[in-house]
Amino acid sequence: MAAFTPDSASDLDFRLVMNTFVTLFWRRNLLEECTAWLDKHGYQVTSLDAAACRSEGDLLTGIGAALDFPDFHGRSLDAFNDCFGDVAAYAAYGIDPEATGLVLVFTDFDVFAAAHPGSAQIILDIIADNARRAVLFGRRVICLVHSSDPQIEFAPVGAMPIMWNDAEQSNASRRAG
């Protein structure tokens, strides 16, 4: 399948969330094309290098800083759920109220997930749950997860599976060469 083409990209945001709020990417150029399209269409794109996070606390601190969580943010999974829920449902902070929506991008998430598999799964689950809640308030939240491991898999999140983007859906499309 081709990359994101002008004909198919007109509804890229909807294609990304049609089956899941968390979408995997292996090819960085596809991720960059996708985030460029989303940025061009008014989304606030917030990126974090997950490989640089040595602990769950590092990742939660990075997300909190990127989304301007309040100073009292406890940097625990429960606190992350509370604060991200405020961002997603109420746009209380961390997102420009004029933005089409929020796109949270994790690059090299496989590195973090290998070191902290439980935390990685829970963080993605929290994001998916709150993205679904955000829709009820007329807000859009999308999470894009880059992995250098083309075979990475996660359990379903937010009662929804994590799926590959449509350009890399088949295993054959994720083979180098």
GUMARTOR-117005 format. One record per residue: residue in three letters; x, y, z negated of N, C-alpha, C in turn. Coordinates in steps of 0.1 Angstrom, whole numbers, padded with zeros to 4 digits, always signed. Each point is the difference from the previous one (the first is absolute). Example, Ala and Ser with C-alpha at 12.3 -4.5 7.8 and 13.67 -1.06 7.14 Angstrom:
ALA+0132-0057-0078-0009+0012+0000+0009+0012+0000/SER-0004+0011+0007+0009+0011+0000-0008+0011-0008/
***
This chain:
MET+0008-0012+0000-0008+0012+0000+0009+0012+0000/ALA-0004+0011+0007+0007+0012+0001+0000+0008-0014/ALA+0009+0009-0001+0000+0009-0011-0013+0008+0000/PHE+0000+0010-0009-0012+0008-0001+0000+0009+0012/THR-0010-0002+0009-0001+0008+0012-0010+0011-0002/PRO+0001+0010+0009-0009+0011-0001-0015-0005+0000/ASP-0003-0010+0009-0013-0004+0001-0005-0007-0013/SER+0009-0008-0006-0005-0007-0012+0002+0008-0012/ALA+0008+0010+0000+0003+0008-0012-0010+0009-0005/SER-0010+0002+0009-0011+0010-0004-0007-0004-0013/ASP+0000-0012-0003-0006-0005-0012+0010-0008-0009/LEU+0012+0004+0001+0011-0007-0008-0003-0001-0015/ASP-0005+0011-0005-0002+0000-0015-0011-0010-0003/PHE-0010-0001+0008-0011-0009-0003+0005-0014+0002/ARG+0008-0003+0010+0005-0013+0003+0009-0004-0012/LEU+0007+0009-0006+0009-0004-0012-0008-0004-0012/VAL-0012+0006-0002-0008-0004-0012-0012-0009+0003/MET-0001-0004+0012-0012-0008+0004-0001-0013-0009/ASN+0011-0007-0002+0000-0012-0008+0008+0001-0013/THR+0007+0010-0002+0008+0001-0012+0005+0015-0002/PHE+0003+0004-0012+0005+0013-0002+0015+0000-0001/VAL+0006-0012+0000+0015-0002-0001+0004-0007+0013/THR+0009+0006+0008+0004-0006+0013+0015-0002+0000/LEU+0004-0012+0005+0014-0003+0001+0006+0005+0014/PHE+0013+0004-0001+0007+0003+0012+0014-0006-0001/TRP+0005-0006+0011+0014-0005+0000+0008+0009+0009/ARG-0004+0004+0011+0008+0009+0009-0002+0014-0005/ARG+0011+0006-0004+0000+0014-0005-0005+0009+0011/ASN+0003-0002+0012-0005+0009+0011-0015+0001+0000/LEU-0006-0012-0002-0015+0000+0000-0005+0008-0012/LEU+0006-0002-0011-0004+0007-0012+0002+0015+0002/GLU+0011+0004+0006+0002+0015+0003-0010+0005+0010/GLU-0004-0008+0011-0010+0005+0009-0013+0002-0007/CYS-0003-0010-0009-0013+0000-0007-0001+0013-0009/THR+0011+0002-0008+0000+0011-0010+0000+0013+0008/ALA+0007+0001+0011+0000+0012+0008-0015+0003+0005/TRP-0007-0010+0004-0014+0002+0005-0008+0005-0012/LEU+0001-0007-0011-0008+0004-0012+0003+0014-0004/ASP+0013+0004+0000+0004+0013-0004-0006+0010+0010/LYS+0001-0003+0013-0006+0009+0010-0015+0002-0002/HIS-0006-0010-0005-0015+0000-0002-0004+0005-0014/GLY+0009+0007-0007-0003+0006-0013+0002-0008-0012/TYR+0005-0012+0001+0002-0008-0012+0013+0005-0008/GLN-0001+0000-0013+0012+0002-0008+0008-0013-0001/VAL+0011+0000+0006+0008-0013+0000+0011+0002-0011/THR+0000-0009-0010+0009+0000-0011+0008-0013+0001/SER+0013+0001+0001+0009-0012+0002+0009-0002-0012/LEU+0002-0013-0004+0009-0003-0010+0009-0012+0004/ASP+0013+0001-0002+0009-0011+0002-0001-0010-0011/ALA-0007-0011+0002-0002-0009-0011+0013-0008-0004/ALA+0009-0001+0010+0013-0007-0002+0008+0007-0010/ALA-0002+0013-0002+0008+0008-0009-0005-0001-0015/CYS-0011-0007-0001-0006-0001-0013+0004-0014-0007/ARG+0008+0001-0010+0005-0011-0007-0009-0007-0010/SER-0011+0007-0003-0009-0005-0010-0014+0005+0003/GLU-0010-0006-0006-0014+0004+0001-0001+0015-0004/GLY+0007+0003-0011-0001+0014-0005+0006+0010+0011/ASP+0011-0004+0007+0005+0009+0010-0010+0002+0011/LEU-0007-0010+0005-0010+0002+0010-0011+0008-0005/LEU-0005-0003-0012-0011+0008-0005+0004+0015-0002/THR+0012+0002-0005+0005+0014-0001+0001+0007+0013/GLY+0004-0007+0011+0001+0005+0013-0013+0004+0006/ILE-0010-0009-0002-0014+0003+0005-0005+0012-0008/GLY+0002+0000-0013-0005+0011-0008+0005+0013+0004/ALA+0013+0000+0003+0007+0013+0004-0005+0004+0014/ALA-0002-0009+0009-0004+0003+0013-0014+0005+0001/LEU-0009-0005-0010-0014+0004+0000-0003+0009-0011/ASP+0010+0006-0006-0001+0010-0010-0009-0004-0012/PHE+0002-0012-0005-0008-0005-0011+0003+0009-0012/PRO-0009+0002-0009+0002+0008-0012+0011-0005-0009/ASP+0006+0010-0007+0011-0004-0009-0003-0011-0010/PHE-0012-0001-0004-0004-0011-0009+0000-0013+0006/HIS+0002-0002+0013-0001-0013+0007+0010-0009-0007/GLY-0005-0012-0005+0007-0009-0008+0009-0009+0007/ARG+0000+0000+0014+0009-0009+0008-0001-0015-0003/SER-0012-0003-0003-0004-0015-0002-0010-0003+0011/LEU-0003-0012+0003-0010-0004+0010-0014+0006-0003/ASP-0003+0000-0013-0013+0005-0004-0001+0015+0003/ALA+0011+0007-0004+0000+0015+0003+0000+0003+0015/PHE+0008-0009+0007+0000+0002+0015-0015-0002+0005/ASN-0007-0010-0004-0013-0002+0004-0009+0012-0003/ASP+0001+0005-0012-0008+0012-0004+0004+0012+0009/CYS+0012+0003+0001+0004+0012+0008-0002-0001+0015/PHE+0003-0012+0005-0003-0002+0015-0015+0000+0002/GLY-0007-0005-0009-0015+0001+0001-0005+0015+0001/ASP+0006+0008-0008-0003+0015+0000+0004+0006+0013/VAL+0011-0004+0006+0004+0005+0013-0010-0005+0011/ALA-0002-0013+0000-0008-0006+0010-0015+0005+0000/ALA-0006-0001-0012-0014+0003-0001-0004+0015-0001/TYR+0009+0008-0007-0004+0013-0003+0010+0011+0007/ALA+0011-0005+0005+0010+0009+0006+0004+0010-0011/ALA+0001-0005-0013+0002+0009-0011+0014+0006+0001/TYR+0009-0007+0006+0014+0005+0003+0006-0009+0010/GLY+0012+0003+0005+0007-0009+0008-0003+0000+0015/ILE-0011+0006+0003-0005+0000+0014-0005+0014+0004/ASP+0003+0005+0011-0005+0012+0005-0015-0002+0003/PRO-0009+0008-0006-0014-0001+0002-0004+0001+0014/GLU+0008+0007+0008-0003+0002+0014+0004-0012+0009/ALA+0008-0009-0006+0005-0011+0008-0011-0009+0004/THR+0001-0007+0012-0009-0010+0004+0000-0012-0010/GLY+0011-0003-0006+0001-0011-0009+0014-0001-0005/LEU+0003-0010-0008+0013-0002-0006+0005-0013+0006/VAL+0013+0000+0005+0006-0012+0005+0013-0002-0009/LEU+0000-0011-0008+0011-0003-0008+0008-0011+0007/VAL+0013+0003+0003+0009-0008+0008+0011-0005-0009/PHE+0002-0014-0001+0011-0006-0006+0009-0006+0010/THR+0013+0005+0001+0009-0006+0009+0009-0011-0008/ASP+0004-0010+0007+0008-0011-0006-0007-0005-0013/PHE-0013-0002+0001-0007-0005-0012+0004-0014-0003/ASP+0005-0008+0010+0004-0014-0003+0011-0001-0010/VAL+0009+0010+0000+0011+0000-0010-0006+0002-0014/PHE-0009+0009-0002-0006+0001-0013-0008-0012-0003/ALA-0008-0005+0009-0008-0012-0002+0008-0012-0004/ALA+0011-0002+0006+0009-0011-0003+0005+0000-0015/ALA+0003+0012-0004+0005+0002-0014-0012+0000-0010/HIS-0011+0005+0004-0012+0002-0009-0013-0004+0006/PRO-0001-0013+0003-0012-0005+0008-0013+0003-0007/GLY-0001-0002-0013-0012+0003-0007-0004+0014+0000/SER+0009+0009-0002-0002+0015+0000-0004+0004+0014/ALA+0007-0005+0010-0003+0004+0014-0014-0003+0003/GLN-0005-0012-0003-0013-0005+0003-0010+0009-0008/ILE+0002+0003-0012-0009+0008-0008-0001+0014+0005/ILE+0011+0006+0003+0000+0014+0005-0008+0001+0013/LEU+0002-0010+0009-0008+0000+0013-0015-0002-0003/ASP-0003-0008-0010-0014-0003-0004-0006+0013-0005/ILE+0007+0007-0009-0005+0012-0005-0003+0010+0011/ILE+0009+0001+0009-0002+0010+0011-0012-0004+0009/ALA-0001-0013+0003-0012-0005+0008-0013+0003-0008/ASP+0000-0003-0012-0013+0002-0008-0004+0015+0000/ASN+0010+0008-0002-0003+0015-0001-0003+0005+0014/ALA+0006-0005+0011-0003+0004+0013-0015-0003+0004/ARG-0004-0012-0005-0014-0003+0003-0009+0009-0008/ARG+0003+0003-0012-0008+0010-0009+0000+0013+0007/ALA+0012+0005+0006+0001+0013+0006-0011+0001+0011/VAL-0002-0010+0008-0010+0000+0010-0014+0004-0005/LEU-0003-0004-0012-0013+0003-0006-0001+0015-0002/PHE+0011+0007-0002+0000+0014-0002+0004+0008+0013/GLY+0000-0007+0011+0002+0007+0013+0015+0003+0002/ARG+0009-0007-0007+0014+0002+0002+0006-0012+0007/ARG+0012+0002+0006+0007-0010+0007+0014-0002-0006/VAL+0002-0013-0003+0014-0003-0006+0004-0013+0008/ILE+0012+0001+0005+0006-0011+0008+0014-0003-0006/CYS+0003-0012-0001+0014-0004-0004+0006-0008+0011/LEU+0012+0004+0004+0008-0007+0010+0013-0005-0006/VAL+0002-0013+0002+0011-0007-0007+0010-0005+0010/HIS+0012+0005+0000+0010-0005+0009+0008-0011-0007/SER+0003-0011+0008+0008-0011-0005+0010-0004+0011/SER+0012-0001-0004+0011-0006+0009-0002-0015+0001/ASP-0008-0006-0008-0003-0014+0001-0012-0002+0008/PRO+0001-0005+0012-0012-0002+0009-0009-0011-0005/GLN+0003-0007-0009-0008-0011-0005-0006+0003-0014/ILE+0002+0012-0005-0005+0003-0014-0015-0002+0000/GLU-0005-0004-0011-0015-0002-0002-0003+0005-0015/PHE-0012+0005-0001-0005+0003-0013-0013-0006-0002/ALA-0004-0002-0012-0014-0005-0003-0009+0012+0004/PRO-0013-0003+0002-0010+0010+0003+0000+0011-0011/VAL-0002+0012+0004-0001+0011-0010-0013+0007+0002/GLY-0005+0005-0011-0013+0007+0000-0011-0009+0006/ALA+0002-0013-0002-0009-0010+0005+0000+0000+0015/MET+0011+0005+0006+0002+0000+0015+0014-0005+0003/PRO+0002-0007+0011+0013-0004+0003+0009+0011+0005/ILE+0013-0002-0002+0010+0010+0006+0003-0006+0014/MET-0001+0008+0010+0001-0006+0014+0011+0008+0007/TRP+0005-0006+0010+0010+0006+0009-0007+0010+0009/ASN+0007+0011+0004-0006+0009+0010-0003-0007+0012/ASP-0009+0005+0009-0005-0007+0011+0011-0002+0011/ALA+0010+0008+0000+0011-0002+0010+0010-0011-0004/GLU+0000-0004-0013+0009-0010-0005-0008-0012-0006/GLN-0012-0001+0003-0008-0010-0006+0005-0015+0002/SER+0004-0003+0011+0005-0014+0003+0014-0001-0005/ASN+0003-0012-0005+0014-0003-0004+0010+0002+0011/ALA-0003-0003+0012+0009+0002+0011+0004+0015+0002/SER-0009+0009-0003+0002+0014+0002+0010+0006-0011/ARG+0003-0008-0010+0009+0004-0011+0013-0008+0001/ARG+0003-0005+0011+0013-0006+0002+0010+0009+0007/ALA+0012+0002-0005+0010+0009+0006+0003-0006+0014/GLY+0003+0010+0008+0005-0005+0013-0007+0006+0011/
***
